Amino acid sequence: MSNEPNRPVSEAEARDVAESAREQSWEHPSFARELFLGRLRMDLLDPYPDDPDVEAPERRAFMERLEVALREHVDGERHDVEGEVSDEAIQALREAGAFAIKLPREYGGLGLSQSAYNKAMEMVSAECASTAVLLSGCQSIGVPQPLKMFGTKEQKDRLMPELAAGAISAFALTEPNAGSDPANMTTRAELSADGTHWVLTGEKLWCTNGPIAKWMVVMAQTPPKEVRGRMRRQITAFIVDTSSPGVEVTHRCEFMGLRGIQNGVIRFTDVKVPCNNLLWKEGNGLKLALITLNVGRLTLPSCAVGTAKRALEIVRRWTKQRVQWGQNIGRHDEIAGLVADMAAKLYAMEAIADLGCRWTDAGGRDIRIEAAMAKLFNTEMGWTLLNDGFQVKGGRGYETEASLRGRGDAPDPIERMLRDFRIYTVVEGSTQVMHLFIAREALDRHVTAAGALLQPGAPFGAKVKAFFSAAGFYATWYPRLWFGWGRWPRHAEYGSLATHVRWLDRTARRLARAIFHCMLRHRAALERRQRLLARVVDIGAEMYAMAGAIARARTTAKDGDVSGGKPAAVADLFCRGARRRVAELFRALKSNDDRRSYNLAQQVVEGEHAWLEAGVLTPHGEADKTQDAHAAAADLAGERA
């Protein structure tokens, strides 16, 4: 193979690889896309969509089997201490059907909905996050999901029955130098001289389930091809049998949390992959990964919900039984505030986690932004919620289950839950990567309209052409953002939540104006103002969560309150907090220290402020570098003086 794919990748090439893998069209409506364009489409989520098979006997029977397996065989504390999910637990989950929830019945699967799968993952994550990751690694992004979406009939007939029976699978994309930027991928695959197989060589990092997987989807660079007059890197997906000669687990990774997961470094040395194991088509690997992740990202939001539910249950018990200063601590104002915030945030988290699943089941919706928003919002909000629960438990939140049990206290697993949850804001696209992904999709209509005006380095002629082409769109779109009635009596059908819907109506137009003004102010440089874009995305995520919570509460009210509860009151409290957070984000769009902090960061990176680190021991091999940095900083200070 040519060495061309292994040369350093330029910024323009990395952008080109990412852009070529995007879904280019919007064939179905998207609530979030409309929101960023200044339109509040409550009709897209209200009434709140139904859970399709919630009453199906097959689903009820499966959930009962799953509950038995979790109670009798899955032990989160044991898996954490021993560093693996036990064979006994895995076999019990196999027998319950937990590895085949969404797989078609004709291949031995249960044929249940995305909603059923996510509710199962919610239950599992509340008991043991490592077990949830094991199952998710198989069914969210492992072989079954991309095979179901892109596999040939021959591939499905050959592999699906084995996967439905519980064969463990994995997804191998990340490399030591290729994380969020897949253009840096160095794993290669070259077609054999006789055309019967591909030869795969490379190394993958942080491959969840990799050390115990039977099958895995592996992304690799295949020879570049000419596309529209220029050579373009090709990333292709292959289904690899891990028992093939040349597949080697070189390292088992260990982490702060999720200590029971099997995650490792997988090396491929001249591995022969049959041609009929190429998934979808050559060059479509990254697109396959992104499309798969649109659905795969629905799992983490539900896992976050399951953990949050367990945290709230622990806190509810504790605040009622723990007495200080003559009354239970739930009656102390500051603790009560934490408990109320936990409940309100959980309600919104579950609303948007379920929305994505139910839209997926119903079809007819583009959820690429909504799935990413749910992942972003639920992992960040869930971390805050869990940290508040930890604070309420105090010293007992910091103590391990074994220690609590050893002295006769309730062994609530807050300490383990906190360690396990922390990775959720990083895995499957970190918060920062989600900000960039959502921002790109939110700006897509503007990119289509303005074209070269937003592209760094675009020729002057192209910019002029783009200017005239954009004029038609903005001449009608922008003025509409200043008109529209978002006050009483509009949206009166939402009752006590109507004021929040009216606020969303007005704020959607304000958000769209803010995006447009940022584009005018920064033009092509906007893509580098990542903190600015992150605020825009966070505003949209808060608004999406508000809309989801409101729609859920309204639909519940129509059907009758659950167990005597008052969903509207919970949704109302969440919306009030969200509106304050959004107000602060809007202020920071105009008044911030982004430039100063960026400049200071560059100085810190270059060692100019290494004096801040004085007084601590330096790692071996770094002492000379630190000394040099101190000297350089002193010289620079002298020059400036």
C-alpha positions in Angstrom: 0.0 0.0 0.0 1.1 3.6 -0.6 2.6 5.4 2.4 0.4 8.4 1.5 -2.2 7.7 4.3 0.6 7.7 6.9 2.0 11.2 6.3 1.0 13.9 8.8 -2.6 15.0 8.4 -3.3 18.7 7.8 -6.1 20.6 9.4 -7.9 20.9 6.1 -7.6 17.1 5.4 -8.9 16.3 8.9 -11.9 18.6 8.2 -12.4 17.0 4.8 -12.5 13.5 6.3 -15.0 14.5 8.9 -17.2 16.4 6.4 -17.2 13.5 3.9 -18.5 11.2 6.6 -21.4 13.4 7.7 -25.0 12.7 6.8 -25.4 15.4 4.2 -29.2 15.6 4.0 -32.1 16.1 6.3 -34.9 13.8 5.1 -36.9 13.9 8.3 -37.8 16.7 10.7 -35.6 17.4 13.8 -36.9 19.3 16.8 -33.4 20.5 17.7 -32.5 21.6 14.2 -35.7 23.7 14.1 -34.8 25.1 17.5 -31.4 26.4 16.4 -33.1 28.0 13.4 -35.5 29.9 15.7 -38.6 27.8 15.5 -40.1 26.1 18.5 -41.8 23.0 17.1 -43.6 21.6 20.1 -45.8 19.6 17.7 -42.8 17.4 17.1 -42.7 16.1 20.7 -46.2 16.9 22.0 -48.0 14.6 22.6 -45.1 12.8 24.1 -44.6 9.7 21.9 -45.7 6.3 23.2 -43.4 3.5 24.3 -44.3 1.0 21.5 -44.2 -2.4 23.2 -44.4 -1.5 26.9 -47.4 -3.8 27.4 -46.1 -6.6 25.2 -46.0 -10.0 27.0 -42.6 -10.8 25.4 -41.1 -7.6 26.9 -42.7 -8.1 30.3 -41.3 -11.7 30.4 -37.9 -10.5 29.4 -37.8 -7.8 32.0 -38.8 -10.3 34.7 -36.0 -12.6 33.6 -33.5 -9.8 33.6 -34.5 -8.7 37.1 -33.9 -12.2 38.4 -30.5 -12.4 36.7 -29.5 -9.0 38.2 -30.7 -9.9 41.7 -29.2 -13.4 41.8 -26.1 -13.2 39.7 -24.9 -9.7 39.0 -22.9 -8.2 41.9 -21.6 -4.8 41.2 -19.3 -4.7 44.2 -17.9 -8.1 43.5 -17.2 -7.2 39.8 -15.6 -4.0 40.9 -13.2 -5.7 43.4 -12.4 -8.7 41.2 -11.9 -6.6 38.0 -14.3 -8.5 35.8 -18.0 -9.3 35.3 -18.2 -12.9 36.4 -18.7 -15.8 34.0 -21.8 -16.7 36.1 -23.3 -13.3 35.6 -22.6 -13.3 31.8 -24.2 -16.7 31.4 -27.3 -15.7 33.4 -27.6 -12.6 31.2 -27.3 -14.8 28.1 -30.0 -17.1 29.3 -32.3 -14.1 30.0 -31.8 -12.9 26.4 -29.9 -9.7 27.4 -27.5 -10.0 24.5 -30.3 -10.2 21.9 -32.8 -7.6 23.0 -33.1 -5.7 19.6 -32.0 -8.5 17.3 -34.7 -9.9 14.9 -36.6 -12.9 16.0 -35.8 -14.8 12.8 -32.2 -14.9 14.0 -33.0 -16.0 17.5 -33.3 -12.5 19.0 -36.1 -11.0 21.1 -37.1 -8.5 18.5 -37.9 -5.8 21.1 -37.8 -2.1 20.6 -35.1 0.5 21.2 -37.2 1.7 24.1 -37.3 -1.8 25.7 -33.5 -2.1 25.2 -32.9 1.3 26.9 -35.2 0.5 29.8 -33.3 -2.7 30.3 -30.0 -0.8 30.3 -31.4 1.7 32.8 -32.2 -1.2 35.1 -28.7 -2.8 34.6 -26.8 0.4 35.1 -28.5 1.1 38.4 -27.1 -2.3 39.7 -23.7 -2.4 38.0 -22.2 0.0 35.5 -19.6 -2.5 34.4 -22.3 -5.0 33.4 -24.1 -2.2 31.6 -21.0 -1.3 29.6 -20.5 -5.0 28.7 -24.0 -5.3 27.2 -23.9 -1.8 25.6 -20.5 -2.6 24.0 -22.1 -5.5 22.3 -25.4 -4.0 21.3 -25.1 -0.2 21.0 -21.9 0.0 18.9 -20.7 -3.6 18.7 -21.2 -6.0 15.7 -25.0 -6.5 16.0 -26.1 -2.9 15.5 -24.0 -2.0 12.4 -24.6 -5.5 11.0 -28.4 -5.0 11.5 -28.2 -1.6 9.7 -25.6 -2.2 7.0 -24.9 -6.0 6.7 -25.7 -8.1 3.7 -28.2 -11.0 4.0 -25.4 -13.4 3.8 -23.6 -11.7 6.7 -26.7 -11.6 8.8 -27.6 -15.3 8.1 -24.0 -16.2 9.1 -23.4 -14.1 12.1 -26.7 -13.0 13.7 -27.6 -16.4 15.3 -24.3 -16.6 17.1 -24.6 -13.0 18.3 -28.2 -13.5 19.4 -27.0 -16.5 21.4 -24.6 -14.3 23.4 -21.3 -14.1 21.5 -19.5 -11.0 22.8 -18.6 -8.3 20.3 -16.7 -5.1 20.2 -16.1 -1.9 18.2 -12.5 -0.9 17.4 -12.1 2.7 16.1 -9.8 4.6 18.6 -6.0 4.5 18.2 -3.2 6.0 20.3 -3.1 9.0 17.9 -6.6 8.9 16.5 -9.4 9.7 18.8 -11.9 12.4 17.8 -9.8 13.0 14.7 -10.1 9.7 12.7 -8.0 11.2 9.8 -4.9 10.2 11.9 -5.8 6.5 11.8 -2.9 4.3 10.9 -4.5 0.9 11.0 -4.4 -0.3 7.3 -6.1 -2.9 5.2 -4.8 -4.0 1.8 -6.6 -6.3 -0.7 -4.6 -9.5 -1.3 -3.1 -10.1 -4.8 -5.7 -12.8 -5.5 -8.6 -10.6 -4.3 -9.9 -13.2 -1.8 -9.2 -11.3 1.4 -7.9 -8.2 3.0 -4.7 -8.0 5.1 -5.2 -6.0 8.3 -2.4 -4.4 10.2 -2.5 -1.9 13.1 -3.3 -1.3 16.7 -6.5 -0.2 18.5 -6.7 1.4 21.9 -9.5 1.3 24.6 -11.4 -1.4 22.8 -14.3 -2.2 25.2 -15.0 -6.0 25.4 -11.9 -6.4 23.1 -10.1 -8.9 25.4 -13.1 -11.3 25.5 -14.8 -10.5 22.2 -15.5 -13.2 19.6 -16.2 -10.7 16.9 -15.4 -7.0 16.4 -16.0 -4.2 13.9 -12.6 -2.8 13.0 -12.1 0.5 11.2 -9.0 0.7 8.9 -7.6 2.9 6.2 -7.8 1.3 2.7 -6.0 2.6 -0.3 -7.0 6.2 -1.2 -9.3 6.9 -4.1 -9.9 9.8 -6.5 -13.1 11.5 -5.6 -14.2 14.5 -7.7 -10.8 15.1 -9.0 -8.7 14.7 -5.9 -7.3 11.8 -3.8 -9.3 11.1 -0.7 -8.5 8.9 2.3 -10.7 5.8 2.6 -11.8 4.4 6.0 -13.5 1.0 5.7 -15.3 -1.2 8.3 -14.4 -4.9 8.6 -16.0 -7.7 10.7 -13.0 -9.5 12.3 -13.0 -12.9 14.0 -10.7 -12.4 17.0 -9.6 -16.1 16.8 -7.9 -15.3 13.5 -4.0 -15.6 13.5 -2.5 -12.2 14.1 -5.1 -10.8 16.5 -3.5 -10.2 19.8 -4.5 -8.5 23.1 -1.3 -6.7 24.1 -2.6 -4.9 27.2 -5.6 -5.0 29.6 -6.5 -1.4 30.5 -7.4 -0.5 34.1 -9.4 2.5 35.1 -10.5 4.7 38.0 -14.0 3.3 37.7 -15.8 0.6 35.6 -13.2 -1.8 37.0 -15.2 -4.8 35.9 -15.1 -4.0 32.2 -12.8 -5.8 29.7 -11.0 -3.1 27.8 -7.7 -3.4 26.1 -5.2 -2.7 23.3 -5.7 -4.9 20.3 -2.9 -5.5 17.8 -3.6 -6.8 14.3 -0.6 -8.2 12.5 -1.2 -9.3 8.9 -4.7 -10.6 9.8 -6.5 -12.1 6.9 -10.1 -10.8 6.7 -12.3 -12.5 4.1 -13.8 -10.1 1.5 -17.3 -11.1 2.6 -16.5 -9.6 6.0 -16.3 -6.1 4.6 -19.2 -4.1 6.1 -21.3 -1.9 3.9 -18.9 -0.7 1.3 -15.3 0.4 0.9 -14.7 3.9 2.1 -17.9 4.1 4.1 -16.4 3.0 7.4 -16.5 6.4 9.2 -19.9 7.2 7.9 -21.1 3.8 9.2 -19.5 4.6 12.6 -21.2 8.0 12.8 -24.6 6.7 11.8 -24.3 3.7 14.2 -23.4 6.2 17.0 -26.5 8.2 16.3 -28.4 5.2 17.7 -25.6 4.0 20.0 -25.5 7.3 21.8 -29.0 6.7 23.0 -27.7 4.1 25.5 -25.5 6.3 27.7 -28.3 8.8 28.5 -30.4 5.9 29.8 -27.5 4.5 31.8 -27.1 8.0 33.3 -30.8 7.9 34.2 -30.6 4.5 35.8 -27.6 5.6 38.0 -29.4 8.9 38.9 -32.5 6.9 39.9 -30.5 4.8 42.3 -28.8 7.9 43.7 -32.1 9.6 44.3 -33.4 6.4 46.0 -30.4 6.3 48.3 -30.7 10.0 49.1 -34.5 9.8 49.8 -34.0 7.0 52.3 -31.0 8.7 54.0 -32.6 12.2 54.3 -35.7 10.7 55.9 -33.8 8.5 58.5 -30.8 10.7 59.3 -31.6 13.1 62.2 -29.5 16.1 63.1 -30.4 19.1 65.2 -33.7 17.5 66.2 -35.1 16.8 62.7 -34.4 14.6 59.8 -31.9 16.3 57.4 -34.4 16.4 54.6 -36.0 19.2 56.5 -32.8 21.3 56.5 -33.2 23.9 53.8 -29.9 23.5 52.0 -30.2 19.7 51.9 -33.8 20.0 50.8 -32.6 22.2 47.9 -30.2 19.5 46.8 -32.8 16.8 46.9 -35.3 18.9 44.9 -32.7 19.7 42.3 -31.9 16.0 42.0 -35.5 15.1 41.4 -36.1 17.9 38.9 -32.9 17.1 36.9 -33.7 13.4 36.8 -37.2 14.1 35.4 -35.8 16.1 32.5 -33.0 13.5 31.9 -35.5 10.7 31.6 -37.7 12.8 29.4 -35.0 13.3 26.7 -33.5 9.8 27.1 -36.9 8.3 26.3 -37.7 10.7 23.5 -34.8 9.6 21.4 -35.7 5.9 21.8 -39.4 6.4 21.0 -38.6 8.5 18.0 -36.2 5.8 16.8 -38.9 3.2 17.2 -41.6 5.3 15.4 -39.3 6.4 12.6 -39.8 9.6 10.6 -37.4 11.7 12.8 -33.8 12.7 12.3 -32.3 12.3 15.8 -28.6 13.0 15.1 -28.7 16.2 17.2 -31.2 15.0 19.8 -29.1 11.8 20.5 -26.0 13.9 20.9 -27.8 16.4 23.1 -29.2 13.7 25.3 -25.7 12.2 25.7 -24.2 15.7 26.4 -27.0 16.8 28.8 -27.6 13.6 30.7 -23.9 12.8 31.4 -23.1 16.4 32.5 -26.3 16.8 34.5 -26.1 13.3 35.8 -22.6 14.0 37.1 -23.9 17.1 39.0 -26.8 15.1 40.3 -24.6 12.2 41.5 -22.2 14.6 43.1 -25.0 16.3 45.0 -26.1 12.8 46.2 -22.6 12.2 47.3 -22.6 15.5 49.3 -25.9 14.6 51.0 -24.4 11.3 52.2 -21.3 13.1 53.5 -18.6 10.8 54.8 -20.7 7.7 54.1 -20.7 8.7 50.4 -16.9 8.6 50.4 -16.7 5.3 52.2 -16.6 2.0 50.3 -19.4 -0.5 50.5 -17.2 -3.1 52.2 -16.2 -0.6 54.9 -19.8 0.5 55.5 -20.9 -3.1 55.8 -18.0 -4.0 58.0 -19.1 -1.5 60.7 -22.8 -2.3 60.3 -23.9 0.6 58.2 -26.0 0.5 55.0 -23.6 -0.4 52.1 -24.9 2.2 49.7 -22.6 2.2 46.6 -22.3 6.0 46.1 -18.5 5.9 46.1 -18.5 3.2 43.4 -21.2 4.9 41.4 -19.3 8.2 41.4 -16.1 6.5 40.1 -18.1 4.6 37.4 -20.1 7.6 36.2 -17.1 9.9 35.7 -16.2 8.3 32.3 -19.6 9.0 30.9 -18.7 12.6 30.0 -15.7 11.3 28.0 -16.7 8.1 26.3 -18.5 7.9 23.0 -17.6 11.6 22.3 -16.5 13.8 25.2 -18.5 16.8 26.2 -16.1 19.0 24.2 -16.4 16.8 21.1 -20.2 16.7 21.5 -20.2 20.5 21.6 -18.4 20.6 18.2 -20.5 17.9 16.7 -23.8 19.5 17.7 -22.5 23.0 16.7 -21.7 21.7 13.2 -25.1 20.2 12.7 -26.8 23.3 14.2 -25.0 25.5 11.7 -25.7 23.2 8.8 -28.4 25.3 7.3 -26.1 28.3 7.5 -23.2 26.4 5.9 -25.6 25.4 3.1 -26.7 29.0 2.7 -23.5 30.9 3.2 -21.1 28.2 1.9 -17.6 29.6 1.4 -18.2 32.6 3.7 -17.7 30.2 6.6 -14.8 28.2 5.1 -11.3 29.2 6.2 -9.1 29.9 3.2 -11.9 29.8 0.6 -11.0 31.8 -2.6 -12.3 35.4 -2.8 -14.4 34.5 -5.9 -16.1 31.7 -4.0 -16.9 34.0 -1.1 -18.5 36.5 -3.4 -20.6 33.9 -5.0 -21.6 32.5 -1.6 -22.6 36.0 -0.5 -25.1 36.5 -3.2 -26.4 32.9 -2.8 -27.0 33.6 1.0 -28.8 36.8 0.5 -32.0 35.1 -0.6 -32.2 33.0 2.5 -31.3 35.6 5.1 -33.5 38.3 3.5 -36.6 36.4 4.6 -35.2 34.3 7.5 -33.6 36.9 9.7 -36.5 39.4 9.8 -38.8 36.7 11.0 -36.7 36.2 14.1 -37.8 39.7 15.3 -41.5 38.9 15.0 -43.9 36.4 16.4 -46.1 36.3 19.5 -44.6 34.5 22.5 -46.8 35.9 25.2 -50.2 35.3 26.8 -52.6 33.8 25.8 -50.5 31.7 23.4 -49.7 28.1 24.5 -52.5 28.3 27.2 -53.1 24.6 26.7 -50.0 23.9 28.8 -51.6 25.2 31.9 -49.1 25.9 34.7 -46.2 25.3 32.4 -47.5 27.7 29.7 -45.2 30.5 30.9 -42.2 28.2 30.2 -43.4 27.3 26.7 -43.9 31.0 25.9 -40.4 31.7 27.1 -39.1 28.8 24.9 -41.0 30.4 21.9 -39.3 33.8 22.4 -35.9 32.3 23.3 -35.7 30.1 20.2 -35.8 33.2 18.1 -33.2 34.9 20.4 -30.9 31.9 20.1 -31.1 31.9 16.3 -30.3 35.7 16.2 -27.4 35.1 18.5 -26.0 32.4 16.2 -26.4 34.7 13.2 -24.7 37.6 15.0 -21.8 35.3 16.0 -21.4 34.3 12.4 -21.3 38.0 11.3 -18.8 38.9 14.0 -16.4 36.0 13.5 -17.2 34.7 10.0 -14.7 31.9 9.0 -13.0 32.2 12.4 -16.1 31.0 14.2 -15.1 27.4 14.0 -12.1 28.3 16.3 -14.3 30.0 18.8 -15.1 26.7 20.4 -16.1 28.0 23.8 -18.6 30.4 22.2 -20.1 27.5 20.2 -20.2 25.4 23.3 -22.4 28.0 25.0 -24.7 28.1 22.0 -25.0 24.3 22.2 -25.6 24.3 25.9 -28.4 26.8 25.5 -30.0 24.5 23.0 -29.6 21.5 25.2 -31.2 23.2 28.2 -34.1 24.3 26.0 -34.5 20.8 24.5 -34.6 19.3 28.0 -37.2 21.9 29.1 -39.4 21.1 26.1 -39.0 17.3 26.7 -39.9 17.7 30.4 -42.9 19.9 29.6 -44.3 17.5 26.9 -43.8 14.5 29.2 -45.6 16.3 32.1 -48.5 17.4 29.8 -49.0 13.9 28.4 -48.8 12.4 31.8 -51.4 14.8 33.1 -53.8 13.8 30.3 -53.3 10.2 31.1 -53.5 10.7 34.9 -50.7 11.4 37.4 -48.4 8.5 38.3 -48.7 7.1 41.9 -50.2 10.3 43.2 -47.2 12.4 42.0 -47.2 15.8 40.5 -45.1 15.7 37.3 -45.9 19.3 36.4 -44.4 20.6 39.7 -41.2 18.6 39.0 -41.0 19.9 35.4 -41.7 23.5 36.6 -38.8 23.4 39.0 -36.5 22.1 36.4 -37.6 24.8 33.9 -37.0 27.5 36.4 -33.4 26.4 37.0 -32.8 25.9 33.3 -34.0 29.4 32.5 -31.4 30.8 35.0 -28.7 28.7 33.5 -29.6 29.9 30.0 -29.7 33.5 31.0 -26.1 33.2 32.2 -25.0 31.5 29.0 -26.5 34.3 26.9 -24.6 36.8 29.0 -21.4 34.9 28.5 -21.9 35.1 24.7 -21.2 38.8 24.8 -19.2 39.2 28.0 -16.4 36.7 28.5 -12.7 36.2 29.0 -12.2 33.7 26.2 -9.4 35.6 24.5 -7.5 36.3 27.7 -7.9 32.7 28.9 -6.7 31.3 25.5 -3.6 33.5 25.5 -2.8 32.6 29.1 -3.3 28.9 28.2 -0.7 29.1 25.4 1.7 30.7 27.8 1.2 28.0 30.4 1.6 25.3 27.7 4.9 26.8 26.6 6.2 26.9 30.2 6.1 30.6 30.7 4.2 30.1 34.0 6.1 27.1 35.2 6.8 29.0 38.4 3.3 28.1 39.4 4.4 24.5 39.8 7.4 25.3 42.0 7.6 23.3 45.2 6.4 19.9 44.0 8.4 16.9 43.0 8.9 16.6 39.3 8.4 13.2 37.6 11.6 11.3 36.7 12.9 12.5 33.3 11.1 15.8 33.5 13.3 17.6 36.0 15.6 19.1 33.3 12.6 20.2 31.2 11.1 21.9 34.2 14.4 23.6 35.1 14.7 24.8 31.5 11.2 26.1 31.6 11.8 28.0 34.8 15.0 29.5 33.3 13.2 30.5 30.1 10.4 32.1 32.1 12.9 34.1 34.2 14.7 35.2 31.0 11.4 36.3 29.5 10.4 38.2 32.6 13.8 40.0 32.6 13.4 40.9 28.9 9.9 42.4 29.6 11.2 44.3 32.6 
